[in-house]
Amino acid sequence: MEIKVKCYSGYVYAEEPRSFVWQGKELGIKSIEKAWQEPGKRLFRVVTQDGKLFELCYNEADDRWSAVELIL
C-alpha cells in the first residue's frame, strides 16, 4: 500500500523514517529493527509507538513509499 512518510534525510534521502500515515492515522516510529538496501530500494523494519511491526520500502525509481504490516 502506498503511504506518506516523514523521514530524516542527511547525506541521502530516506536515511531514517520517523513517522508515516497508515489507514488515515499518523504513526510515530519507536525503533528501527533493521535497515537494508536492495537494487533501487531502501527497506526498513520498524516498530511503531503503539507496538506494531511494519516493513517500509522506499522505491527510488518511482519516488514512492509502501508499507506492509507484519503480524508477530
C-alpha positions in Angstrom: 0.0 0.0 0.0 1.4 3.4 -1.0 1.9 5.7 2.0 3.3 9.1 3.0 6.5 9.0 5.2 8.2 11.7 7.2 11.9 10.9 7.4 15.3 12.2 8.3 17.5 12.9 5.3 21.1 13.5 5.9 23.5 12.8 3.1 20.9 10.8 1.2 17.1 11.0 1.0 15.2 8.5 3.2 18.0 7.9 5.6 15.7 7.2 8.6 11.9 7.2 8.7 10.4 9.0 11.7 6.6 8.6 11.1 4.1 7.5 8.4 0.4 7.6 7.7 -1.3 4.2 7.8 -5.1 3.9 7.2 -5.5 7.7 7.8 -3.6 7.8 11.1 0.0 9.1 11.6 2.1 6.5 13.4 5.3 7.5 15.1 8.3 5.2 14.8 9.6 4.0 18.1 12.5 2.0 16.7 14.1 0.7 13.6 14.7 -3.1 13.9 16.5 -3.5 10.6 17.5 -1.3 7.6 18.9 -2.6 4.3 19.2 -1.9 0.6 18.2 -3.8 -2.4 18.7 -2.6 -6.0 16.7 0.6 -6.3 15.1 0.3 -2.9 15.7 1.2 0.8 13.9 -1.0 3.3 13.2 -0.6 7.0 11.6 -3.0 9.5 10.1 -0.6 12.2 8.2 -0.8 15.4 5.6 2.0 15.9 4.9 3.8 19.1 1.8 1.6 19.7 3.9 -1.6 19.3 3.0 -2.7 15.7 5.6 -4.0 13.3 5.9 -2.8 9.7 8.2 -3.1 6.7 8.6 0.2 4.9 10.0 0.3 1.4 11.2 3.4 -0.5 11.3 2.8 -4.3 13.9 5.2 -5.6 12.9 5.0 -9.3 9.3 5.7 -8.6 10.0 8.0 -5.6 7.2 6.2 -3.7 6.9 4.6 -0.2 5.0 1.5 0.5 4.2 -0.4 3.8 3.2 -3.9 4.9 2.1 -4.6 8.4 3.8 -7.7 9.8 2.0 -9.9 12.2 4.0 -11.2 15.2 
